[in-house]
């Protein structure tokens, strides 16, 4: 009798395990939809695949190749251009290029507000008058759009061309993207998931993840990319849009979304995990 009860209990436990596995084996799109619903995202287009290959595309309540703002996915582009054109130890407004790319330039938008996101269309963030700093450059991390706009200004000065034309020369895949100078090098590109996938399929520039900076409540930040244990990523969020890119080996996934999460970090963490599950090599 006792052995029979143990057998029943074991079968029940196995049944529960199989049920959990069956539920977790549902389509990735369904799990992404659940995450989107939880974070107030209403539509999505995701391009994903392996570097050197044409991406696969999945959509949720969206048409293929819709142009959307990419917001802070501009930062990996700006950082890649800076690593081609500038010296990381070059000083710009009292901070090095390395410090600006790692958000250690001295400006804290939580204290003084963000002069870049306050700009209206027709303005150019690379032409902003530089405001007073809130801390000594290099002393700590504080996410700064202004720092990236200043890096973009230095790139334009070095090349003798506009920032957009400089980037197009370096990365031709950006030529067909739209560009808003108001958000500029910090967040001015708009495009499709497939367009950004072509840029993100490039290898990370050498040194991107070296000496990545620890930061509170999020993964460490390198030069234009956040650096995880076996992946690199960045997300962008502003107004009514959200975007994310993640690289793991030669696997690349880019998602552009309608809607703005209440908690950008939590949304990026969950969406990133969902997209990484689409990597067939993991």
C-alpha positions as CSV (number, residue, x, y, z in Angstrom):
1,X,0.0,0.0,0.0
2,X,2.8,2.4,1.0
3,X,4.7,1.5,-2.2
4,X,1.6,2.1,-4.2
5,X,1.1,5.6,-2.6
6,X,4.7,6.5,-3.3
7,X,4.2,5.4,-6.9
8,X,1.1,7.6,-7.3
9,X,3.0,10.6,-5.7
10,X,5.9,10.1,-8.1
11,X,3.6,9.9,-11.1
12,X,1.9,13.0,-9.9
13,X,5.2,14.9,-9.6
14,X,6.3,13.8,-13.0
15,X,3.0,14.9,-14.4
16,X,3.4,18.3,-12.9
17,X,6.9,18.6,-14.3
18,X,5.7,17.6,-17.7
19,X,2.9,20.2,-17.5
20,X,5.4,23.0,-16.7
21,X,7.7,21.9,-19.5
22,X,4.7,21.8,-21.9
23,X,3.6,25.3,-20.9
24,X,7.1,26.6,-21.3
25,X,7.5,25.0,-24.7
26,X,4.8,27.2,-26.2
27,X,5.7,29.6,-29.0
28,X,8.2,32.3,-28.3
29,X,5.8,34.8,-29.9
30,X,3.2,34.0,-27.3
31,X,5.7,34.4,-24.5
32,X,6.8,37.7,-26.0
33,X,3.1,38.8,-26.3
34,X,2.7,38.1,-22.6
35,X,5.7,40.3,-21.7
36,X,4.5,43.0,-24.1
37,X,1.1,43.1,-22.4
38,X,2.6,43.2,-19.0
39,X,4.7,46.3,-19.9
40,X,2.2,48.2,-22.0
41,X,3.7,47.5,-25.4
42,X,1.1,47.2,-28.1
43,X,3.0,46.2,-31.3
44,X,6.4,44.8,-32.3
45,X,8.7,43.9,-35.1
46,X,11.7,41.7,-34.4
47,X,14.5,40.9,-36.8
48,X,16.8,38.1,-35.7
49,X,19.3,35.6,-37.0
50,X,23.0,35.1,-37.4
51,X,25.6,37.7,-38.6
52,X,26.1,37.4,-42.4
53,X,22.6,36.0,-42.9
54,X,19.4,37.6,-43.9
55,X,17.3,37.9,-40.7
56,X,14.0,36.3,-39.9
57,X,11.3,38.7,-39.0
58,X,8.4,38.2,-36.6
59,X,5.7,40.8,-35.9
60,X,3.0,41.3,-33.2
61,X,0.2,43.6,-34.3
62,X,2.5,45.2,-36.8
63,X,3.3,45.3,-40.5
64,X,6.8,44.3,-41.7
65,X,9.4,47.1,-42.1
66,X,7.5,49.8,-40.3
67,X,9.9,52.8,-39.6
68,X,10.0,53.5,-35.9
69,X,12.3,55.7,-33.7
70,X,15.2,53.7,-32.5
71,X,16.0,56.1,-29.7
72,X,19.1,55.0,-27.7
73,X,20.0,52.3,-30.1
74,X,21.8,55.3,-31.6
75,X,24.4,55.0,-28.9
76,X,26.1,51.8,-30.2
77,X,26.3,53.6,-33.6
78,X,27.9,56.7,-32.1
79,X,30.3,54.7,-30.0
80,X,31.4,52.6,-33.0
81,X,32.0,55.8,-35.0
82,X,34.0,57.3,-32.1
83,X,36.2,54.2,-31.8
84,X,37.0,54.6,-35.5
85,X,37.6,58.4,-35.5
86,X,38.5,59.6,-32.1
87,X,41.1,59.0,-29.4
88,X,39.5,57.6,-26.2
89,X,41.7,59.9,-24.1
90,X,40.8,63.0,-26.1
91,X,39.2,65.6,-23.8
92,X,35.8,67.1,-24.7
93,X,34.4,69.8,-22.3
94,X,36.6,68.4,-19.5
95,X,35.8,64.7,-20.0
96,X,37.5,62.1,-22.0
97,X,35.7,60.4,-24.9
98,X,35.9,57.1,-22.9
99,X,34.1,58.8,-20.0
100,X,31.4,60.3,-22.2
101,X,30.8,57.0,-23.9
102,X,30.4,55.4,-20.4
103,X,28.1,58.1,-19.1
104,X,30.7,59.5,-16.7
105,X,31.0,62.9,-18.2
106,X,29.7,64.9,-15.2
107,X,26.1,65.6,-16.1
108,X,23.3,64.1,-14.1
109,X,19.8,64.5,-15.7
110,X,18.2,63.2,-12.4
111,X,19.5,66.4,-10.9
112,X,19.5,69.0,-13.7
113,X,17.1,67.5,-16.3
114,X,18.0,66.4,-19.8
115,X,18.7,69.3,-22.2
116,X,18.6,66.9,-25.2
117,X,15.1,65.5,-24.8
118,X,13.8,69.0,-24.2
119,X,14.9,70.1,-27.7
120,X,12.3,70.4,-30.4
121,X,12.4,69.4,-34.1
122,X,14.7,71.6,-36.1
123,X,17.4,71.9,-33.3
124,X,20.7,70.1,-33.3
125,X,21.9,68.6,-30.0
126,X,25.5,68.8,-31.1
127,X,25.2,72.5,-31.0
128,X,23.9,72.7,-27.5
129,X,25.5,75.2,-25.1
130,X,27.2,73.0,-22.5
131,X,25.5,73.3,-19.1
132,X,27.2,73.1,-15.7
133,X,28.3,69.7,-14.5
134,X,26.9,68.0,-11.4
135,X,30.0,66.0,-10.6
136,X,33.7,65.6,-11.5
137,X,34.1,63.7,-14.8
138,X,34.9,60.1,-14.1
139,X,33.7,60.1,-10.6
140,X,30.5,58.1,-11.2
141,X,27.9,56.9,-13.6
142,X,24.9,59.0,-14.7
143,X,23.2,58.2,-18.0
144,X,23.7,61.2,-20.2
145,X,22.4,61.9,-23.7
146,X,24.4,65.1,-23.7
147,X,27.6,63.3,-23.5
148,X,26.8,61.4,-26.7
149,X,25.8,64.6,-28.5
150,X,29.2,66.0,-27.6
151,X,31.0,62.9,-28.9
152,X,29.0,63.3,-32.1
153,X,30.1,67.0,-32.4
154,X,33.7,65.9,-32.0
155,X,33.3,63.2,-34.8
156,X,31.9,65.9,-37.1
157,X,34.8,68.3,-36.3
158,X,37.3,65.5,-36.9
159,X,35.9,64.4,-40.3
160,X,34.8,67.8,-41.5
161,X,31.4,66.5,-42.4
162,X,28.1,66.4,-40.6
163,X,27.7,63.7,-38.0
164,X,25.1,61.9,-40.1
165,X,27.3,61.9,-43.2
166,X,30.3,60.8,-41.1
167,X,28.4,57.8,-39.9
168,X,27.1,57.0,-43.3
169,X,30.6,56.9,-44.6
170,X,31.6,54.5,-41.8
171,X,28.5,52.4,-41.8
172,X,26.6,52.5,-45.1
173,X,23.7,50.5,-43.6
174,X,22.6,53.7,-41.9
175,X,22.2,55.7,-45.2
176,X,18.5,54.7,-45.6
177,X,17.6,55.5,-42.0
178,X,15.9,58.7,-41.0
179,X,17.8,61.0,-38.7
180,X,16.5,63.7,-36.2
181,X,19.3,66.1,-35.2
182,X,17.5,67.1,-32.1
183,X,18.2,63.7,-30.5
184,X,21.2,63.3,-32.8
185,X,24.0,61.0,-31.8
186,X,22.2,60.2,-28.5
187,X,18.9,58.9,-30.1
188,X,18.2,60.4,-33.4
189,X,18.0,57.4,-35.8
190,X,14.7,55.9,-37.0
191,X,14.4,52.8,-39.1
192,X,13.2,49.3,-39.3
193,X,14.3,46.3,-37.3
194,X,16.0,44.9,-40.4
195,X,17.9,48.1,-41.0
196,X,19.3,48.2,-37.5
197,X,20.0,44.4,-37.7
198,X,22.4,45.1,-40.5
199,X,24.4,47.4,-38.4
200,X,24.2,45.2,-35.3
201,X,25.4,42.2,-37.2
202,X,28.9,43.8,-37.4
203,X,31.4,42.5,-34.8
204,X,31.6,44.6,-31.7
205,X,34.4,47.1,-32.0
206,X,37.6,46.0,-30.2
207,X,37.6,47.2,-26.6
208,X,33.8,47.7,-26.3
209,X,33.5,45.5,-23.3
210,X,36.8,46.1,-21.7
211,X,36.6,47.6,-18.2
212,X,32.8,47.7,-18.3
213,X,31.4,49.9,-15.6
214,X,29.2,48.5,-12.9
215,X,26.0,50.4,-12.4
216,X,23.1,50.1,-9.9
217,X,20.1,47.8,-10.8
218,X,21.4,47.0,-14.3
219,X,24.2,45.2,-16.1
220,X,27.6,46.8,-16.6
221,X,28.1,49.4,-19.3
222,X,31.0,49.3,-21.8
223,X,31.6,51.7,-24.7
224,X,28.1,52.1,-26.2
225,X,26.9,48.7,-25.1
226,X,25.7,47.1,-21.9
227,X,27.8,44.0,-21.3
228,X,26.3,40.8,-19.9
229,X,28.0,37.6,-19.0
230,X,27.7,36.2,-22.5
231,X,25.8,38.9,-24.5
232,X,25.9,42.6,-25.3
233,X,22.8,44.7,-25.4
234,X,21.2,48.2,-25.4
235,X,17.7,49.4,-25.2
236,X,16.0,52.7,-26.1
237,X,12.9,54.2,-24.6
238,X,11.3,57.6,-25.0
239,X,7.8,59.1,-25.5
240,X,5.7,56.3,-27.0
241,X,8.4,53.9,-28.3
242,X,10.8,51.2,-27.1
243,X,13.6,49.4,-28.8
244,X,16.2,46.8,-28.0
245,X,19.2,45.0,-29.5
246,X,21.0,41.9,-28.1
247,X,24.0,40.1,-29.5
248,X,25.1,36.6,-28.3
249,X,28.0,35.2,-30.2
250,X,27.0,35.7,-33.9
251,X,23.3,35.7,-33.0
252,X,21.6,39.1,-33.3
253,X,18.1,40.2,-32.4
254,X,16.5,43.7,-32.8
255,X,13.1,44.6,-31.6
256,X,11.2,47.8,-32.1
257,X,8.0,48.4,-30.2
258,X,5.0,50.7,-29.9
259,X,4.3,51.8,-26.3
260,X,6.5,52.8,-23.4
261,X,7.0,50.5,-20.4
262,X,6.5,51.9,-16.9
263,X,9.8,50.3,-15.9
264,X,12.3,50.3,-18.8
265,X,14.9,48.2,-17.1
266,X,12.5,45.5,-16.1
267,X,11.0,45.4,-19.6
268,X,14.4,45.2,-21.3
269,X,15.4,42.4,-19.0
270,X,12.4,40.3,-19.8
271,X,12.3,41.0,-23.5
272,X,16.1,40.3,-23.8
273,X,15.6,36.9,-22.1
274,X,12.8,36.1,-24.5
275,X,14.8,37.1,-27.6
276,X,17.9,35.1,-26.4
277,X,15.7,32.0,-26.3
278,X,15.3,32.4,-30.1
279,X,19.0,31.7,-30.5
280,X,19.0,28.1,-31.8
281,X,22.5,27.5,-30.6
282,X,21.5,27.9,-26.9
